[in-house]
């Protein structure tokens, strides 16, 4: 909608987020010479059947409808939102081509005059009085529609023009949606033909006018074509971009010359209306954030109810587990389950995607797996039954990676299944670290007839088991050329240097790597010790 020329940016729904910025690793790479764009500027992703935009602590910020976003705070997006990533303003739409009216092509035919605050004469007393009365009415509007209708009535009174329309651009300055109209006396509707050159002149933030024989010049061809005697266009600006256009004219048999200072009146009125519109947009943005926060807090509270305590001691097995959500409600879980014969089952899973839908699938997975492990005591059997349950019920874009095991202290064995999870390791008392990622199979839910068999490894007193989610291993460092991940080397170093609380040491190391408490994804760690 504003800024240097760019081709439209198409975003696809899926598990992967779209990163916008100047870095070559961004999925939407903006020009390298864009000085007001950070290397990793913003992220747009599809979560819970809705799009959300997040500012990645960029230097110049990201805005939605003129409201600057707090860093790392996701904002739900709606049809028609104006997303500001300086020097660009993008219009967000679920359609490649939105319906609307197209203005008349008259760039080489119409004489347009622009008015700024410094170029207009002082308003007459009666127009100042109308403007002051109007300011209160405009600011009491509670919806964009009521604001539009109020604005049109006031604009007609102040200018004397008969036709008034409020236009919202939907495709640059090529296509417009009519928000409200107020036609001439007699109840007829305002005509749906507009001058492109007039709108283009107003897009810079000033009021523009065309008039038959204005300033002694010739009558423009487009005015004759549309049978217009005068027209004014004033923009309503949000964050430096035109969010709407107030368009007025007189045409047909109701020819009317412009009143003195009509353009100056429209300039002042459009500034007042811009402030009112910005206030409505700000309240709408705050409402979106509050609703999303309420949903996330409710889901996060429910997750805490089903997670086991951080510290558990069951016979000779001691566990410490912790799960931290990222920007959204987590899809991670861990579980610790006492079994007959002094055995203990442990599990850690990660649902693909984020948000409430991932949280619901996580809760379903954990509950079924818990019951299946209690019943069978065999991780291979339990995970196979879990897959048969989840596969026909999961959404098409969701699956679960899972690592589950049963520890038998008396037999000195650890039987485990790795369903495409991979991030589990056994540290023996000798210092040897064994990766437990053999066997297993595809993620849970990918194939309905998938079968899983457990792998058996020895475990002895003093050995420790660490399982983490990919939010630990794949946590990137901020900024930089490559945004280096924490990776398995960072995990092994954190485990080797841990003191009394290995899980705390892992999270401390990840936070240091991220240079802040904000983590890019859900992060979960489970530490198990055989005493």
C-alpha positions in Angstrom: 0.0 0.0 0.0 3.0 2.3 0.6 6.7 2.3 0.1 9.1 1.3 -2.7 7.6 -1.1 -5.3 7.3 -4.7 -4.3 5.5 -7.6 -5.8 2.7 -9.0 -3.6 3.9 -11.4 -0.9 2.0 -14.7 -0.8 1.9 -16.6 2.5 1.0 -20.3 2.7 -0.7 -22.0 5.6 1.4 -24.7 7.3 3.5 -25.5 10.3 6.4 -23.3 9.2 6.5 -19.6 10.1 7.2 -16.9 7.5 10.1 -14.6 8.7 10.3 -11.2 7.1 13.6 -9.2 7.0 16.8 -8.5 5.1 18.7 -11.7 6.1 19.1 -14.2 3.4 17.6 -16.9 5.6 14.2 -15.1 5.8 11.4 -16.8 3.9 10.2 -13.3 2.8 13.4 -11.4 2.1 13.0 -7.6 1.8 15.6 -5.6 -0.1 19.1 -5.3 1.5 19.1 -1.5 1.1 16.0 -1.1 3.2 17.6 0.7 6.1 14.5 0.7 8.3 14.1 -3.1 8.1 16.0 -5.4 10.5 17.7 -8.5 9.4 15.1 -10.6 11.3 12.2 -8.1 11.5 8.9 -9.9 12.0 7.3 -13.4 11.9 3.9 -14.2 10.4 2.5 -17.7 11.0 -0.8 -19.6 10.8 -1.9 -20.8 14.3 -5.2 -22.2 15.4 -6.8 -21.5 12.0 -5.7 -17.8 12.2 -2.8 -15.7 11.1 -0.6 -13.9 13.7 2.2 -11.4 13.3 5.1 -11.0 15.8 7.7 -8.3 15.9 11.1 -9.9 16.5 12.5 -7.0 18.6 13.2 -5.1 15.4 14.9 -1.7 15.7 12.2 0.2 13.8 9.2 -1.8 15.0 6.2 -3.5 13.4 2.7 -2.0 13.5 -0.8 -3.2 12.8 -3.3 -0.5 11.8 -1.0 2.2 13.1 -0.5 0.5 16.5 3.1 -0.5 17.2 3.4 -4.1 18.5 5.3 -5.1 21.6 8.3 -7.2 20.7 7.7 -11.0 20.8 4.0 -10.5 21.5 1.9 -12.2 18.8 -1.0 -10.2 17.4 -3.9 -11.9 15.6 -4.5 -10.5 12.1 -7.8 -9.7 10.5 -8.9 -9.1 6.9 -7.9 -5.6 5.7 -5.3 -5.0 8.4 -2.5 -2.5 7.5 0.8 -4.0 8.6 3.7 -1.5 8.8 7.3 -2.6 8.3 9.0 0.6 7.5 9.2 1.9 4.8 6.3 -0.4 3.6 2.7 -0.7 4.6 1.1 -4.0 3.5 -2.6 -4.8 3.3 -3.3 -8.2 4.8 -6.0 -10.2 2.9 -7.0 -13.8 2.6 -7.8 -13.2 -1.1 -5.3 -12.5 -3.9 -7.8 -10.1 -5.5 -10.4 -8.4 -3.4 -13.7 -7.2 -5.0 -14.4 -3.5 -5.2 -14.7 -0.5 -7.5 -12.0 0.8 -9.8 -11.5 4.6 -10.2 -11.5 6.2 -13.6 -8.2 6.4 -15.4 -7.5 10.1 -15.8 -3.9 10.7 -14.9 -3.1 12.6 -18.1 -6.4 14.4 -18.2 -7.2 15.9 -14.8 -5.9 19.0 -13.2 -5.4 18.3 -9.5 -4.6 20.9 -6.8 -3.2 19.7 -3.5 -3.8 21.5 -0.2 -1.6 21.4 2.9 -2.0 23.1 6.3 0.4 25.8 5.2 -1.2 26.5 1.8 -4.8 27.1 2.9 -6.4 30.2 4.2 -7.8 30.5 7.8 -11.3 29.0 8.1 -14.3 31.3 8.5 -16.0 31.5 11.9 -19.0 29.4 10.8 -16.8 26.7 9.5 -14.6 26.6 12.6 -17.8 26.3 14.7 -19.0 23.4 12.5 -15.6 21.8 12.8 -15.6 22.0 16.6 -19.1 20.6 16.9 -18.1 17.8 14.5 -15.0 16.8 16.5 -17.1 15.7 19.4 -19.5 13.7 17.1 -16.6 12.1 15.3 -14.9 10.9 18.5 -18.1 9.5 20.0 -18.4 7.0 17.1 -18.0 3.5 18.4 -17.6 1.6 15.1 -15.9 2.4 11.8 -19.4 2.3 10.1 -20.8 4.9 12.4 -17.7 7.0 12.1 -18.0 6.9 8.3 -21.6 7.9 8.3 -21.0 10.8 10.7 -18.0 11.9 8.7 -19.9 12.0 5.4 -22.8 14.1 6.8 -20.3 16.7 8.3 -18.2 16.8 5.1 -21.3 17.6 3.0 -22.3 20.4 5.3 -18.9 22.0 5.3 -18.2 21.8 1.6 -21.6 22.1 0.0 -20.9 19.1 -2.3 -23.8 16.7 -2.7 -22.1 13.3 -3.1 -20.0 11.8 -0.3 -18.3 8.4 -0.2 -15.8 6.9 2.2 -13.5 4.5 0.3 -11.2 1.8 1.7 -8.3 0.8 -0.6 -8.1 -3.0 -1.0 -5.4 -3.3 -3.7 -3.0 -0.4 -3.6 -4.8 2.5 -5.3 -6.4 0.2 -7.9 -9.4 -1.2 -6.2 -11.6 0.3 -3.4 -14.3 -0.9 -1.1 -17.2 1.5 -0.4 -17.6 1.8 3.3 -20.5 4.3 3.3 -22.2 6.7 0.9 -24.4 9.8 1.3 -26.0 10.9 -2.0 -27.7 14.1 -3.1 -31.1 15.3 -2.0 -34.0 13.1 -3.0 -32.5 9.8 -1.7 -30.5 8.8 -4.8 -27.2 7.1 -4.1 -23.8 8.6 -4.7 -22.3 7.5 -8.1 -19.6 4.8 -7.9 -17.2 6.5 -10.3 -14.1 8.3 -9.0 -11.0 10.0 -10.3 -7.8 8.0 -9.9 -5.6 11.1 -10.2 -7.5 12.7 -7.4 -7.1 9.7 -5.1 -3.5 9.3 -6.0 -2.8 13.0 -5.1 -4.5 12.5 -1.7 -2.6 9.3 -0.9 0.5 11.4 0.1 -1.5 12.7 3.1 -2.8 16.0 1.7 -6.3 17.1 0.5 -6.7 17.2 -3.3 -9.4 18.9 -5.4 -10.4 19.2 -9.0 -12.8 21.7 -10.4 -14.1 22.8 -13.8 -11.9 25.7 -14.9 -10.0 25.7 -11.5 -7.4 28.5 -11.2 -8.4 29.8 -14.7 -7.3 26.6 -16.4 -9.2 24.5 -19.0 -11.9 22.1 -18.1 -10.4 18.6 -17.7 -11.7 15.9 -20.0 -12.4 13.5 -17.0 -14.7 16.1 -15.4 -16.6 16.5 -18.6 -16.9 12.7 -18.9 -18.2 12.2 -15.3 -20.3 15.4 -15.5 -18.5 16.7 -12.4 -18.3 20.3 -11.5 -16.1 19.9 -8.4 -14.5 17.1 -6.3 -12.4 16.8 -3.2 -10.5 13.8 -1.8 -9.1 13.7 1.7 -7.1 10.8 3.2 -7.6 9.2 6.6 -4.1 8.2 7.7 -2.9 5.4 9.9 0.7 5.0 10.7 1.7 7.2 7.6 -0.4 5.2 5.2 -3.9 6.0 3.8 -6.5 3.7 5.5 -9.5 5.4 3.8 -10.4 8.3 1.5 -13.2 10.8 2.0 -14.3 11.6 -1.5 -16.9 14.3 -2.3 -18.2 15.7 -5.6 -21.0 17.5 -7.3 -22.2 16.2 -10.7 -25.1 15.8 -13.0 -27.7 18.6 -12.9 -26.6 19.5 -9.4 -23.5 21.4 -10.4 -22.0 23.2 -7.4 -18.8 25.3 -7.2 -16.5 24.6 -4.3 -17.2 26.8 -1.2 -14.3 29.0 -0.1 -11.9 27.0 2.1 -13.8 23.7 1.4 -10.5 22.0 1.0 -9.1 23.5 4.2 -12.2 22.3 6.0 -11.8 18.8 4.6 -8.1 18.8 5.6 -8.9 19.6 9.2 -11.9 17.2 9.3 -9.7 14.3 7.9 -7.1 14.9 10.6 -9.8 14.7 13.3 -11.3 11.6 11.6 -7.8 10.0 11.4 -7.3 10.4 15.1 -10.8 8.9 15.8 -10.1 6.0 13.4 -6.7 5.4 15.1 -8.4 5.3 18.5 -11.0 2.7 17.2 -8.2 0.6 15.7 -6.2 0.8 18.9 -9.2 -0.4 21.0 -9.8 -3.2 18.5 -6.1 -4.3 18.6 -6.2 -4.2 22.4 -9.4 -6.3 22.3 -7.8 -8.9 20.1 -4.8 -9.1 22.4 -6.9 -9.5 25.5 -9.1 -12.2 23.9 -6.0 -14.1 22.8 -4.3 -13.7 26.1 -7.4 -15.0 27.9 -7.5 -18.1 25.7 -3.8 -18.8 26.2 -3.9 -18.3 29.9 -6.9 -20.7 30.3 -5.2 -23.3 28.1 -1.9 -22.9 30.0 -3.6 -23.3 33.3 -5.3 -26.5 32.1 -1.9 -27.8 31.0 -0.4 -27.3 34.4 -3.1 -29.5 35.9 -2.1 -32.5 33.9 1.7 -32.2 34.2 3.3 -34.2 37.0 5.2 -32.3 39.8 8.6 -31.0 39.0 10.3 -33.3 41.4 9.2 -36.9 41.9 10.7 -39.9 43.7 9.3 -43.4 42.9 11.3 -46.2 44.5 14.8 -46.0 43.1 13.8 -43.6 40.3 14.0 -39.8 40.8 12.8 -37.3 38.2 12.9 -33.6 37.6 10.8 -32.2 34.7 9.9 -28.8 33.4 8.0 -27.4 30.4 8.0 -23.8 29.3 5.7 -22.5 26.6 7.1 -20.3 23.8 5.1 -17.4 22.4 1.9 -19.6 22.3 0.4 -22.3 24.4 2.7 -25.3 24.4 2.3 -28.5 22.5 5.0 -30.2 24.7 4.3 -32.6 27.6 6.2 -35.0 29.9 4.9 -37.7 32.2 6.1 -39.9 35.0 4.0 -43.0 35.8 4.6 -45.6 38.6 4.0 -49.2 37.4 3.7 -52.5 39.2 7.0 -54.2 40.2 8.7 -50.9 41.2 9.0 -50.0 37.5 8.5 -46.5 36.3 7.4 -45.2 32.9 8.6 -41.9 31.6 7.5 -40.0 28.4 8.1 -36.8 26.6 6.2 -35.7 23.5 5.9 -32.7 21.2 2.9 -31.9 19.1 3.7 -30.2 15.8 2.5 -26.6 15.5 1.5 -24.2 18.2 -1.5 -22.7 19.9 -4.7 -24.0 21.5 -5.2 -26.7 18.9 -1.8 -28.2 19.5 -2.5 -28.0 23.3 -5.7 -29.9 22.9 -4.0 -32.7 20.9 -1.2 -32.7 23.5 -3.7 -33.2 26.3 -5.4 -36.0 24.4 -2.1 -37.7 23.6 -0.8 -37.5 27.2 -4.1 -38.9 28.7 -4.3 -41.8 26.3 -0.6 -42.7 26.6 -0.8 -42.5 30.4 -3.7 -45.0 30.5 -2.1 -47.3 27.9 1.2 -47.5 29.8 -0.6 -48.3 33.1 -2.5 -51.1 31.3 0.2 -52.7 29.3 3.4 -51.7 31.0 5.1 -52.1 27.6 6.1 -48.9 25.7 5.9 -50.6 22.3 2.3 -51.8 22.9 1.3 -48.5 24.5 2.7 -46.3 21.7 1.1 -48.6 19.0 -2.3 -48.2 20.7 -1.8 -44.5 21.0 -1.0 -44.2 17.3 -4.2 -46.2 16.4 -6.2 -43.8 18.5 -4.6 -40.5 17.4 -4.2 -41.2 13.6 -7.9 -41.0 12.6 -8.6 -38.1 14.9 -5.7 -35.7 14.3 -6.0 -32.6 12.0 -4.2 -33.0 8.7 -1.3 -30.7 9.6 -0.7 -32.1 13.1 1.3 -35.1 14.4 3.2 -36.0 17.6 6.9 -36.9 18.1 7.3 -39.0 21.2 9.9 -40.7 23.3 8.6 -43.2 25.9 10.3 -45.7 28.2 9.8 -48.1 31.0 12.6 -48.4 33.6 13.0 -51.7 35.6 15.5 -51.1 38.4 15.5 -54.7 39.5 16.2 -56.0 36.0 18.6 -53.2 35.2 16.8 -52.5 31.9 15.4 -49.5 30.1 12.9 -50.3 27.3 12.2 -47.4 25.0 10.3 -46.3 21.9 11.5 -43.3 19.8 8.7 -42.2 17.5 10.8 -39.7 15.5 11.7 -37.7 18.5 15.5 -38.4 18.8 16.4 -36.0 21.7 17.1 -38.5 24.5 20.5 -39.6 25.9 21.7 -41.9 28.7 24.8 -40.8 30.7 26.5 -43.6 32.4 28.6 -43.4 35.6 31.7 -43.9 33.5 30.9 -40.5 31.7 29.9 -42.2 28.5 26.8 -40.7 26.8 24.6 -43.0 24.7 22.0 -41.5 22.3 18.7 -43.3 22.6 17.3 -42.8 19.2 17.2 -46.2 17.6 14.2 -48.2 16.4 10.9 -46.5 16.8 9.2 -45.3 13.7 7.2 -42.4 12.2 5.6 -39.6 14.3 2.4 -40.6 16.0 -0.6 -40.1 13.8 1.1 -40.2 10.4 0.0 -43.8 9.6 -3.0 -45.5 11.1 -1.5 -49.0 11.0 1.9 -47.9 12.3 3.5 -50.4 14.8 6.2 -49.6 17.3 8.7 -52.0 19.0 10.7 -51.2 22.1 14.5 -51.2 22.2 16.2 -52.5 25.4 19.4 -51.1 26.9 21.0 -51.7 30.2 20.8 -49.1 33.0 22.6 -49.2 36.3 22.6 -47.3 39.6 23.9 -43.8 39.1 23.1 -43.6 35.4 21.0 -40.6 34.4 18.6 -40.1 31.5 17.9 -36.8 29.8 15.0 -36.2 27.3 14.3 -32.8 25.8 12.0 -31.3 23.2 13.2 -29.7 20.0 12.5 -26.3 21.6 15.7 -26.8 23.6 17.9 -28.0 20.8 16.6 -25.7 18.1 16.5 -22.5 20.1 18.3 -19.8 17.9 20.5 -17.1 19.1 19.1 -13.6 18.4 20.2 -11.7 15.3 23.5 -12.5 13.8 24.3 -13.9 10.4 23.1 -17.4 11.0 21.1 -17.4 14.2 23.1 -20.3 15.5 21.0 -23.0 17.3 21.6 -24.2 20.8 22.0 -27.7 19.3 23.0 -31.0 20.8 26.5 -29.7 21.6 25.0 -27.0 23.8 22.8 -29.6 25.5 25.7 -31.9 26.2 27.8 -29.0 27.6 24.9 -28.0 29.9 24.5 -31.5 31.2 28.3 -31.9 31.7 28.5 -28.6 33.7 25.3 -29.1 35.7 25.4 -29.0 39.4 22.5 -30.3 41.5 19.6 -29.5 39.2 20.3 -30.6 35.6 17.0 -29.3 34.2 17.6 -25.9 35.7 21.1 -25.9 34.2 19.7 -26.8 30.8 17.2 -23.9 30.8 19.8 -21.5 32.2 22.1 -22.4 29.2 19.2 -22.0 26.7 18.2 -18.6 28.1 21.8 -17.4 27.9 21.9 -18.6 24.3 18.6 -16.8 23.5 19.8 -13.7 25.4 16.5 -13.4 27.2 13.7 -15.3 28.8 11.6 -15.4 25.6 12.0 -18.7 23.8 11.1 -19.3 20.2 9.2 -22.5 20.8 7.9 -24.8 23.6 10.8 -26.1 25.6 10.7 -29.2 27.8 13.3 -31.2 29.7 13.1 -34.3 31.8 16.0 -35.6 33.9 15.8 -39.2 35.4 18.2 -40.7 37.8 18.4 -44.4 38.9 19.5 -44.4 42.5 
